[in-house]
Amino acid sequence: MLDKYEAVIGLEVHTQLQTRSKLFCGDSAAFGAAPNTHISPITMAHPGTLPRMNEKAIEYAVKLGKALHCSIEQVNYFARKNYFYPDLPKGYQVSQHTTPICKNGYVKITVDGIERNIVLNRIHMEEDAGKSLHDIDADFTSIDLNRAGVPLLEIVSEPDMHSGEEAFAYLTELRKLVRWIGICDGNMEEGSMRCDANISIRLKGATSLGTRVEVKNLNSIRNVKRAIELEIERLIEITEAGGTIQQETRSYNADNHTSFSLRSKEEADDYRYFPEPDLTPFHISDEYLQSIADSLPILPDQLEKKYRESLLLSDYDAATICSDKEMVNYFEAIIQHTHHYKAAANWMLGPIKNYLNESSIDIADFIIQPATIAALIQLIEEGKISFSNASNKIFNALLKAPEKNPLQLAEELNLIQEKDADSIEKWVDEVISNMPDKVAAYKAGKKALIGVFAGEVKKISKGKADMKLVNTLLTEKLAQ
């Protein structure tokens, strides 16, 4: 039944910009303050108050547009989007309607090894509404207006996705990008990135769009995927039963994986848009656009390509390191001190990442300096210590004493590898003489047993034997 239909999905993503102040006044835009402490007569929409544009918000909008290959609208003005909501102080929302600051563009995604571009319709600026709190008072809904007026970018895709997996990949890439260029922290749990999904179905091969439903205010990338998959199944079931799909706005309950209707869907005409008379149009010059383009950092896909082609990292290593800007910064700091790029990637994605995950901390809070990791890599490359001892014993010691030198710690812990051939040969001979049955099996063809012999040498040498020399000697002696 599912194979008969194709889902068509468009996403509307609201990203809260990391400006210090709100879009049209100097009130703080910081998250987490006590309710109704980041407000003023302008936020409260008192009579006679006038808005003033936040230039940093324009800069951030242009940055995102440039990063997403959009065309930038150089003559912009705002409109009033009229609707009633308890936490909308003015009774309208100041937004962009006919002149979105960014048009077209795309987000590149990869799903099941297939890469494609999800086409954007527009990105526009608008102010956020406040927040209704239903669990503070048993009898009343409380209103917190701290968020009212906080600058948002609404990123609207075309109906260009066809599965929950594609939506998941799209949002993952979008969140990575806004964090990468430093305009939004992408924290969906705190509401600084929110997503509405428009979903419809049609028979495969059809070109016209079906009746859509909108699922509002999804607060995690995983929940977006789950809600979309649920709605696709629901719409197919209605269609197969001979029912009629109603255009409506729905909400998703992540706790029990259900959705429910909120209201019939409004159309644009219902909002009665008209130009905002209190804000003058603003013009973006060619010089300003060029300065923003010049200020952008190298973007993740460009950096991945560099890591693959210049540093010869695998696709997986390059993509994983480039999934987070702070990871990139740390990796770049390591390779300032070593040219062993693959080893640096192995440390990033092995011991370091494991420690960060186990400790539930970000790499920005990691206490071992990149130069120290580079020094560890150098000791391994010189054959002075084994990777096993470096990643377990020395790494753990550095976590307790990050100011210490890795070579100093290796000496203190008696971990400097034994490279003396006579000493290693004695250990090899001891292991071979103690395992006659396995020697016979090896000579009978079970060559994988060489790993068992090597492990025993490592054990009796307490990890100090140079394993390259161990394997060479074992191969020679077991061939006799």
N, C-alpha and C positions, 0 to 999 in steps of 0.2 A: 504493500500500500504506500509506504513512504517513497518508494522508487518512482511513483507516478508524478510526484510533485517536486517543484524547486522552490526553496525559500528565497525571499528577497529581503535584504536587511539593510537599513541605514541607521547610523548612530549619530546622536547629538551629544557631544561631550562638553561639559562646562569645566574649564580650568580656572582656578582662583590664582590670580597673579601675585607674586611675592613682592609687591610694593609695600613700602612702610605705611602709606596712607591710603585712604579710600579713593574712589574714582573721581569724585567731584568735591571733596573737602579734605581737610587735614586730619580728620579722625583716624586713629590707629586702625590698621587692617590686621593686626596680629590675632592669632587664634588662641583661645583658651582663657581669656579674661573673664572675670565675674560678669554675669548678665547685665547688660545695659550700662556698661562703664565706658565703652568706646563709641559714645554718641554725642551729638551736639545739636543745636537748632537746625543745622542743615540736614543731618541724618534724619532728624525727626520731622523734616518738612514743614517747619514753622512758617507762617505767612511772611513774605518779604525776604526770605533767604534765597540766595542765588548760588548755583553751582559754579565750580571752576575746574577746568580739565587737569588731570594728572598726566604730565608729559611722559613719565616713566612707563605708564600703561601703553601709550602709543608705541614707544620703543620696543616693548616686549611683544606687542602684536606684530610689528613689522619683522622682528627677529624670527618669530614662529613662521610667519608667512614665507620669509626667505628660506628657512630651513625645510619647508614643505613644498617648495617649488611653485608657490602661488604668484599670481600677478597682484600688485599692490595698488589699491585705489588711492590716488593722490589728492583728490578733493573729497573730504568726508564731512558728513554731518550726522547728528543724532536725531532720534525720533522718540516720541512717547508711546509706549505700548500700554494701552489702558485695560486694566482688569482689576477686580477687587480681590484682595487677599488680606487676611488679618495682619500679616507681618510685612505688608508693603505700605510704608508710611505715607507716601505721596498719593497712593491710589493709582499710580502708573509706574512703569519701569522705564528708565532711560536706556535705550538700546539703539543699535544701528539696524535700519530696515532696508532702504533702497541702496545704500552705499556701504556694504560690508567692506572693511578695510583690506581683507584678503579674499581673492576669488580663485576658484579652481585649485590646482595643485594635487598632490597625491601622497599617500603613505605606503611605503613598500613593505610587504609582508611575505613570509615564507611559511607555507603549510604543507606538510607531507613532502618536503623537498621541492615544492613548486613555488616559484617566486612570481608575484604579480603586484601591480599597483592598485590600491584602493583610491578611487577618484574622490576628491573633495568638491563640495559645492561652494562653501564659503567659510570664512572665519570672521566673526564680528565681535565688537566690544559691547559690553553692557554692565550694568550694576547688579549686584546680587540683592535678593530680598532678605529680610530677617528670618528668624527661625521660630516656629511654633513648638512649644514644649507641652506635651500632653501627660507627662508622668510626674510633674512637680506638685500639682494640686489635684486632689480627688474630684473637685467640683468644677474647676475652671482650666481652660487652656492658658498657659503663660506665654508671653512674647518676649524674646530676646532680640534686640535690634542691633547688637554688635556687628553682625554680618551685613546688615543693610548698607548698601553703597560700596561694598568691597568690589574691586574690579574683577571682571570675568572676561575670558574669551570663550565664545561658543564655537566649537569646531563641528561643522555639519558635513557629513559625508553624503555622497550620492547613494541611492539604494544599490550598492555595488558589492555587497557581501552575500554569501549564500549558505552560511553555516555558523553555528556557535563557535567552531574552531577558528574560522576566519575573523570573527569579531574579537575573540580572545587575542589573537595575534595582532590585530589592528590596535587594540587598546594597549597591549604590552609595548608595542613600538612607539605609540603616541606618548605614553607615560615616560618611557625611557628618554624620548627626545625633549620633552618640556623640562625634565630634570637636567638633562645634558647641557642645555643652553641657559639654565638657571632662571627660568621664569615662573616655575611652579614646582612645589615639592611632590606633586602627584599622589598625595596621601588620600586615598579614597575613603578610609575609615573616618578621617576628620572632615570630610566633605570638600576638600580642596580640589578634588577631581570627581565629577559626578557624571553619570551616563544615563541617557534615555535611549531606548531601542525601538525603532519602528520596524515592524515585522509583517510580512504578507506572504502568501503562497500562491503559486500558479502551476498549471500543468507544465511539465517539461516540454520545451519547444515553443511555448507561448511567449509573446512579447509584451503584452499589456500587463500592467500591475494589478494585483488583487487588492481587495479591501484590507487596509492595514490596521493594526492595533499598535498602540504605543505603551511600552512598559517604562514607568518613570522611576527616577532616583535610585538606580542600582548602585550599590556602594562597594563593590569589589569586582575585579575582573572575572574572577571565578563565577560570581553570581550573575554577571552579564551572560556568560556562556550558558549557565544552567537555565536562566529565565528564557533565553532565546530558544533553547532546545525544547523546553516545556511548551512554549507558545506555538512552536511549529507543530508539535504533536496535537495540541488542542485544536488548532485551525484545521488540520487535516481531518481530525475526527468529526468536527462539525460539518465539513464539506462532504465527507463520505456518508454521513448520516442524512444528507439532503437538507441540512440547515443553512441559514444565512449568517455570514460573518458580519458582526456589527463593528463599525468604526468607533473605537472607544479608547480611553486611557485606563490602563490597568496598573496595579502594584504587585510586586513579587514578595512572597513571604519565604525567606531563605530557610527558616526553621523547619517548615513542613513541606517545602518545595511545591507551593501552590501559588496561583495568581488570582486576583479578584478585581472586579470592575470598580473604578473610581467615578468616572463620569463619561459622558459622550465627548468625543474629541472635538476641541475647538478648531476652527479654521482661522487663517490669518485675518480675514475680514472681521472676525469677532473681537479683535483687539483694537480696532479703530486707530491704527497708526497715524500720527501726523507729526510734522517736524517739531523738534524741541525748540521753542522760541528763546529760551534762556541761555543757549549755548551757540556760539557762532561756529560756522563751518571751519574746519582746519585744513591746511594745505601741506602736503608732504613733498618736499623738494627732491630733485634728482640727487643732489649732493647728500642729503640726509639718508636716502635709500642706500647710496654707495657706502656711507660711513657705517651703517648697520651691517651691510653685507661683509665689510672688511673686519668687523668686530666679532663675527661668528667664529667659534672654535671649529676645528675639523670635526665633521659629523661622524656618527658611529659607523655608517656603512663605508665611508671613505677610510676610516681608521682600520676597520676590519680588512679591507682590501690591502692596505699598507702592511698590516701584520702578516697576512698570507703571502704577499708577493715579496716584500723586502726582508721580513724576519723569518719567513718560511714556517710560520705557525700553521697548525691544522685549522680547518674550518671551525671545528668545535672550540678549540682554544681561543681563536680570535673572536668568535661570537660571544663566548662566555665572558671573556675579559671586558669586551666592549659593551656588555649589558649594563654596566654601571660606571658612571664617570669617576667615582672615587676609586674603583678598582683600577681603572685606566691610569689615574694619577699615580697610584702606588706602583703599578707595573712600570710606568715610564721612569719613575724615580729609581727603580732597581736597575733598569738597563742603562742608566747613566753611568753605572759602576761595573757593568759586565756585558760582554758580547755573547754570553751563553743564553740566547733568547728562549730557547725551548726549555732549558732548565729553570729559567725565571718563571715561565708560564706554568711549569709543573709545580713549583712552590706556591704560586698564586692559587692554583686550582686544587692543590692537594693539602698540605699541612696548614697553610694560612686560612683557606676557605673553610676547612673542617673546624679549625679553632673558632673562627668567627661564628659559624653556625651553632656550635656547641655552647658558646658563651653568649649567644644572642646579642652580638654587638656589630656595629658597622666598622668597615676598615678604617674610617676616619678616626676611630678610637683605638686602633691597634697600636700597641706600645713598642713593638720592635721596629727599628728604623730600616728603610729600604736598603741602605748601604750595608747594614749588618747581614741581611739576607744575601746580598751580593757577595759578601765575604765568605759566608757559608758555602755558596755555590763554588767559589774559587777553591776552597779547601777540598771539596769533593772532586773537582776537575783535576786538581794536582795529585789526587790519590792519597791525601793525608788522612781523610776520614771517609767512612762509608756514608751513603745516603741514608741508610737505616739509622745509624747512630746520630747523624745530623738531624733527621726529621723527628726522631723520638727524644733522645737524651739531650742533645745540645739545644734544640728548639725549645724544649720544656724548661731547660735551665735559663734560657734567654727570657722566657716569659716572666721568670721570677727576678732576673737581674739583667734587664735590657741594656744597661750601660756597659756590660762586659763585652770583651772581644771574643769572637767565636774560637779563635786559635787558643786563646788563654783558657777558655772553658774546656776545650778538647784535651788540653794538657792536664788540667786539674782533674778531669774525669777519666784520665788514662785511656783516651779513645783514639790517639794517634795510631794510624794503621801500621802494622808491622810489614815492612817491605823486604826484610832480610830473607833471602831465598833459603838459607839453611834452616832458619827457625820455621818457616812455612813448610818446608819439606818434611820436617819432623812431625808436624801436625798431620800432614797428608798421609805419611806412612803409618801413623798411629791409627787413623781412621780406617785405612784400608785393611790393616791387620786385624782390627776389631770387628770387621764385617765381611767375613769370608763368603757367607751365603749370598750376599748382595753383589759381591765381586763376581761370583760365578754367574749370577743372573745377568749382570751387566755384560759380561763377555759372551753370554748366550744370545745377546741381542736387545736386552732391555736398557737401551742407552739413556732413557729418561732418568734412570737411577743416579746419574751423575749429580743431579740436584740434591739428592739425599746425602751423598758424600760431602758435597760442598756445604750443606747445612750443618753437618756434624763438625766440619773444620771450623766453621764460623762460631759454633757453640763452644768448642774447647778453647778457641782463641779469644773468647769473650768479645767477638765482633771486631777484633783488631787485625785479623789477617787480610791482606790485600786480595780480594776475591778474584781479580783478573789473573793474578799469579797462581792462586789456588786452582782455578779451573784449568789453567795451562798444565800444571803439574799433575792434576788428576787425570787429564786426558792422556798425558804421556805415560804415566805409570800403569793405568788400567789397560793400555794397549799392549803392554809387555806380556 
